[in-house]
Amino acid sequence: MTVRDKNVVVIGGGLIGFSAAYQLLKRGMRVTLIERGSEVDASCSTGNAGMVVPSHFVPLAAPGMIWKGIRWMFDPESPFSIRPRPSWELISWGLKFYMAASPARVKRAMPVLRDLALRSRKIFSELSETEGFEFGLQKKGLLMLCKTRKALGHEAEIAATAKSLGVEAELLDAEAVLAKDPAIQMDVVGGVYFAQDCHLDPARFLGDLRSQVRQLGGVIRWGEEVKDFRQSSTKVKAAVLKSGDEISGDEFVICGGAWSPSVGKKLGLRLPMQAGKGYSVTHPNPPALPSICSLLNEARVAVTPMGGKLRIGGTMEIVGLDESVSRRRLNGILKSIGGYFPELAETDFSGLEVWKGLRPCSPDGMPYIGRAGGRENVVVATGHSMLGLSLAPVSGEMVADLITGAAMKYDMALLDPDRY
């Protein structure tokens, strides 16, 4: 069978799933994409901060995060929380997180995340110049803003590490920060400017991908959930849907975000993962608008201009697949804005629609990408945590490379879906 004869079934219709479908179709394969939600339900793919971040080369499981997380847990408006519950999966995930948060593991992971992010940035740039893609890519960099000298000192260390890895980083005092973005007032002691970071409108990007997948002949099955698989000892033959339909394929790709573990279990896969809930609000006509996206260091809040709109987002709530909104967590995000941007206030964002999404978080902060479970024809691409948008294009490319048998350019052991 040639590559062009292959029929690929992609399970999951978020940014990763549609990026994979697009890349597979561009290489001449036939694709059927199965998405449990409706066409208007985009899960965590559209309301995120819209940032492409080579600056984020340190995985979530890093030294110091355990104790920082414990401290934050006792603050109902903090950037992080874990809802205690009798769950062996949660306990096991926490232990694995603890084991992964070692200097040696992080040192090995950083070049991999750097390479993935820089490759993804290149693909974003190429797509932005491709007919049919109009997602508003802005190559203006990112400002990491600090209110305290302590935070700025820590970010200076990150900047030094970034430069040692070949990631552009510039340490700035308060005056230099203001000079980078004179469009808005800022009350900070300084920050770090990451010139290679970008931002875009994720809803427009997902819309472009959907449109291109349709135009290239991809079949999309909305509102369908995989109930089971028909399989042999080494290969999957078909996905069995709750509707009763069977979708046969030569290759199967699991990229269902926070719901991937339940799909994987049907194939005997172990994909330790917790859903990390985040929130955002988008002001359609804010009283002030920065021109560069930023991260508010101490508050762990993302601020992104999207055309004339302004999106504010943050929080990591480990609460299972609960999609309800915690007003106190949301208030923690909104209260922080005025401290960094005096022209903006919490009240500017009151009454706006609240978006929430569940990020798929692996224990070590590295995505699951690769062939899995001893099956010859199963590829996994999930577990991207807060980097789903940023790494979507390269993840789609890697899925297509795995299925076509192309040589992989990264340390795949750190991404191996079977590593646990």
C-alpha positions in Angstrom: 0.0 0.0 0.0 1.4 3.4 -0.9 1.0 6.4 1.3 -1.6 7.9 -1.0 -3.8 4.8 -0.6 -4.0 5.2 3.2 -7.2 6.0 5.0 -6.5 7.7 8.3 -9.0 8.1 11.1 -8.3 11.1 13.4 -10.1 11.1 16.8 -10.4 14.6 18.2 -11.4 17.9 16.5 -9.3 20.5 18.3 -6.3 22.3 17.0 -4.1 19.2 17.2 -6.6 17.0 15.4 -7.3 19.5 12.6 -3.6 20.3 12.3 -2.9 16.5 11.8 -5.8 16.1 9.4 -4.6 19.1 7.3 -1.0 17.7 7.1 -2.2 14.2 6.2 -4.5 15.5 3.5 -1.7 17.7 2.1 0.4 14.5 1.7 -2.4 12.9 -0.3 -4.0 10.6 2.3 -7.7 10.2 2.9 -8.9 11.5 6.3 -12.0 11.0 8.4 -12.0 13.1 11.6 -14.3 12.2 14.5 -15.2 14.9 17.1 -17.3 14.3 20.2 -18.5 17.9 20.3 -20.6 19.9 17.9 -19.2 22.2 15.2 -19.8 25.2 17.5 -18.2 23.5 20.6 -14.4 24.0 20.1 -13.3 22.8 23.6 -10.1 24.5 24.6 -9.0 25.4 21.1 -10.5 28.8 20.6 -10.6 30.8 23.9 -6.9 30.3 24.8 -4.4 33.1 24.9 -3.4 32.7 21.3 0.4 32.7 22.0 3.1 31.0 20.0 5.9 30.7 22.6 9.4 29.5 22.0 10.0 31.2 25.3 8.2 28.4 27.1 11.0 25.8 26.9 10.7 24.9 30.6 8.2 22.1 31.1 5.3 22.4 33.6 7.0 19.8 35.9 10.0 21.9 36.9 11.9 22.2 40.2 10.1 24.3 42.7 6.7 23.9 41.2 5.5 21.3 43.8 6.0 23.7 46.7 4.7 26.7 44.8 1.6 24.7 43.9 1.0 23.7 47.5 1.3 27.3 48.6 -1.1 28.5 45.9 -3.7 25.8 46.8 -4.6 27.6 50.0 -5.5 30.8 48.1 -8.9 30.6 46.4 -7.9 33.3 43.9 -4.4 31.9 43.1 -3.3 30.8 39.6 -3.3 27.1 40.6 -5.5 24.7 42.5 -6.1 20.9 42.9 -9.5 19.8 44.1 -8.9 17.0 46.6 -10.8 13.9 45.7 -10.5 10.1 46.2 -8.8 9.4 42.9 -5.9 7.0 42.5 -5.3 8.5 39.0 -4.8 11.9 40.5 -2.5 10.6 43.2 -0.5 8.6 40.6 -0.3 11.7 38.4 1.0 13.8 41.3 3.7 11.3 42.1 4.8 11.1 38.5 4.9 15.0 38.4 7.1 15.0 41.5 9.5 12.5 40.0 9.7 14.4 36.7 10.4 17.8 38.4 14.1 17.2 38.6 16.9 19.4 37.2 18.3 16.5 35.1 14.9 15.8 33.5 14.2 19.4 32.8 17.6 20.0 31.3 17.0 17.2 28.9 13.5 18.4 28.1 14.3 22.1 27.4 16.0 21.6 24.0 13.1 19.4 22.8 10.5 22.0 23.7 12.6 24.7 22.1 13.0 22.8 18.9 9.3 21.9 18.7 8.3 25.5 19.4 10.7 27.0 16.8 9.6 24.6 14.2 5.9 25.3 15.0 6.6 29.0 14.7 8.1 28.5 11.2 5.0 26.5 10.1 2.7 29.2 11.5 4.7 31.8 9.5 4.4 29.7 6.3 0.7 29.1 6.8 0.1 32.9 7.4 1.3 33.4 3.8 -0.7 30.5 2.4 -4.0 31.2 0.6 -7.0 30.3 2.8 -5.2 31.2 6.1 -6.0 34.5 7.6 -5.6 34.1 11.4 -3.8 37.3 12.1 -0.3 36.2 13.0 1.6 39.0 14.8 5.4 38.6 15.0 5.8 41.2 17.7 7.3 39.2 20.5 6.2 38.7 24.1 6.8 40.8 27.2 7.2 38.9 30.5 6.2 41.7 33.0 7.4 41.8 36.6 6.1 43.8 39.5 8.8 42.8 42.0 12.6 42.7 42.0 12.5 39.1 43.1 10.4 38.0 40.1 12.7 40.0 37.8 15.7 38.3 39.2 14.2 34.9 38.5 13.3 35.9 35.0 16.8 37.2 34.4 18.0 33.6 35.1 15.4 32.2 32.6 16.6 34.8 30.0 20.2 33.7 30.5 19.1 30.0 30.0 17.1 31.0 26.9 20.1 32.7 25.3 22.2 29.6 26.0 19.6 27.6 24.1 19.5 30.0 21.2 16.2 31.6 22.1 16.3 35.3 21.9 15.7 37.1 25.2 16.3 40.7 26.3 16.3 41.8 30.0 14.6 45.2 30.3 14.2 47.8 33.1 11.0 49.7 33.5 11.8 52.4 31.0 12.9 49.8 28.4 9.6 47.9 28.9 7.6 51.1 28.2 9.6 51.8 25.1 8.8 48.3 23.7 5.0 49.0 23.9 4.2 52.7 24.1 0.6 52.0 23.2 -0.3 51.4 26.9 0.9 52.5 30.3 2.6 49.8 32.5 3.5 49.8 36.2 6.3 47.3 36.5 9.9 47.2 37.6 11.0 45.5 34.4 10.6 42.4 32.3 12.0 40.1 29.6 11.3 40.6 25.9 11.2 37.3 23.9 11.4 38.5 20.3 10.6 35.2 18.6 7.2 34.8 20.4 4.1 35.6 18.4 0.3 35.9 18.9 -2.7 35.2 16.8 -6.5 34.6 17.0 -7.0 30.9 17.8 -10.6 30.8 16.7 -9.7 32.1 13.3 -6.8 29.6 13.0 -9.1 26.7 13.9 -11.7 28.0 11.4 -9.1 28.2 8.7 -8.0 24.6 9.4 -11.5 23.3 9.3 -12.1 25.1 6.0 -9.0 23.7 4.5 -9.7 20.1 5.7 -13.1 20.3 4.0 -11.6 21.7 0.8 -9.0 19.0 0.7 -11.7 16.3 0.9 -11.6 15.4 4.6 -14.7 14.0 6.1 -15.7 15.4 9.5 -18.1 13.5 11.8 -19.4 16.0 14.4 -21.1 14.9 17.6 -19.8 11.3 17.4 -18.0 9.5 20.2 -15.8 6.4 19.9 -17.4 3.6 21.9 -14.9 0.9 21.1 -12.5 -0.4 18.5 -12.5 -3.4 16.3 -8.9 -4.7 16.5 -6.5 -7.6 16.2 -3.5 -8.3 18.5 -1.4 -5.9 16.5 -3.7 -3.6 14.5 -6.8 -1.6 14.8 -9.4 -2.3 12.1 -12.1 0.2 12.8 -13.5 2.7 15.3 -16.9 1.8 16.6 -19.1 4.9 17.3 -21.9 5.2 19.9 -24.2 5.8 16.9 -23.5 2.3 15.8 -21.4 3.2 12.8 -18.0 1.8 12.2 -15.2 3.9 10.6 -12.6 1.6 9.1 -9.0 2.9 8.6 -5.4 2.0 7.9 -4.1 4.3 10.5 -5.7 5.8 13.7 -4.6 9.0 15.4 -5.7 9.8 19.0 -5.7 13.5 19.7 -8.8 14.0 21.9 -7.3 16.4 24.4 -8.4 15.9 28.0 -10.6 13.0 26.8 -7.7 11.1 25.2 -7.1 8.7 28.2 -10.6 7.3 28.0 -10.2 6.7 24.3 -6.7 5.2 24.8 -8.0 2.8 27.5 -10.1 1.0 24.8 -6.8 0.1 23.2 -5.1 -0.8 26.4 -3.0 2.4 26.4 -2.0 4.2 29.6 -1.9 7.9 29.1 -1.6 9.5 32.6 -3.3 12.9 32.3 -5.2 15.5 34.3 -7.4 18.1 32.9 -6.2 21.6 33.8 -9.1 24.1 33.5 -8.4 27.6 32.5 -10.5 30.7 31.9 -10.5 33.8 29.7 -12.6 36.8 28.9 -12.3 39.0 25.8 -13.1 42.7 25.8 -14.5 43.7 22.4 -13.5 47.4 22.9 -11.1 47.9 25.8 -10.3 51.4 27.2 -6.6 50.7 26.4 -4.9 48.1 24.1 -1.3 46.9 24.2 0.3 46.1 20.9 2.4 43.2 22.2 1.1 40.1 24.1 2.3 39.8 27.6 2.5 37.5 30.7 1.9 39.0 34.1 4.6 37.1 36.0 3.5 37.1 39.6 -0.2 36.7 38.7 0.4 34.1 36.0 -2.1 35.8 33.7 -1.9 36.1 29.9 -2.8 39.3 28.1 -3.3 39.2 24.3 -4.5 41.9 21.8 -6.5 40.3 19.0 -7.3 42.9 16.4 -9.2 45.6 18.4 -10.1 43.1 21.1 -8.2 42.2 24.3 -8.1 38.8 25.8 -7.2 38.1 29.5 -6.7 34.5 30.6 -5.1 32.2 33.1 -5.5 29.7 36.0 -4.8 26.0 36.2 -7.4 24.1 38.0 -7.0 20.4 38.4 -10.6 19.3 38.9 -11.2 16.4 36.6 -13.5 16.9 33.6 -15.6 19.6 35.4 -16.3 22.5 33.1 -18.1 24.7 35.6 -16.8 28.2 36.3 -15.2 29.2 39.6 -16.0 32.9 40.1 -13.2 33.2 42.7 -10.6 31.9 40.3 -11.9 34.2 37.6 -11.8 37.1 40.0 -8.2 36.3 40.7 -7.4 36.8 37.1 -9.3 40.0 36.6 -8.0 41.6 39.9 -4.4 41.4 38.7 -4.9 43.5 35.5 -4.9 47.0 37.0 -1.7 46.3 38.9 0.3 46.0 35.7 -1.8 48.1 33.3 -3.2 51.2 35.2 -5.5 52.1 32.3 -7.4 48.8 32.8 -9.5 47.8 35.7 -11.3 44.7 36.9 -14.6 46.4 36.3 -13.8 46.8 32.6 -14.2 43.0 32.3 -17.2 42.5 34.5 -20.3 41.1 32.8 -18.3 39.7 29.8 -18.8 36.2 28.6 -16.5 33.7 30.4 -14.7 31.1 28.3 -13.4 27.9 30.0 -11.4 25.0 28.6 -9.7 21.8 29.8 -6.0 21.5 29.0 -4.7 18.0 28.7 -1.8 17.9 31.2 0.7 15.0 31.2 2.6 14.5 34.5 6.0 15.6 33.2 4.8 18.6 31.1 5.8 16.9 27.8 3.2 16.0 25.1 2.5 12.4 24.1 3.5 12.1 20.5 4.4 8.8 18.8 3.2 5.3 18.0 1.7 3.5 21.0 0.5 0.4 22.7 2.3 -2.1 20.4 -0.3 -1.4 17.7 1.3 -1.0 14.3 -1.2 1.6 13.2 -2.0 3.8 16.2 -0.4 7.3 16.7 -1.0 9.5 19.7 -0.7 13.3 19.8 -2.1 14.8 23.0 -1.1 16.0 26.5 0.2 19.4 25.4 -0.9 21.2 28.6 -0.8 25.0 28.0 1.1 24.6 24.7 -1.6 23.1 22.6 -2.0 26.1 20.2 1.8 26.8 20.2 2.7 23.3 19.2 -0.3 22.4 17.1 1.4 22.8 13.7 4.5 20.8 14.5 2.4 18.1 16.2 0.3 17.8 13.0 3.5 17.6 11.0 4.9 14.9 13.3 1.8 12.8 13.0 2.1 12.9 9.2 5.8 12.1 9.4 5.1 9.1 11.6 2.5 7.7 9.3 4.6 8.3 6.2 7.6 6.8 7.8 9.7 9.9 7.7 12.7 10.3 9.9 11.9 12.0 13.2 14.1 15.0 14.2 13.4 15.1 17.9 14.2 13.2 21.1 11.1 11.0 20.8 11.9 9.1 24.1 10.7 12.2 26.0 7.5 12.2 23.9 6.8 8.5 23.9 3.1 7.8 24.6 4.2 4.5 26.3 6.7 6.2 28.7 4.4 5.5 31.6 
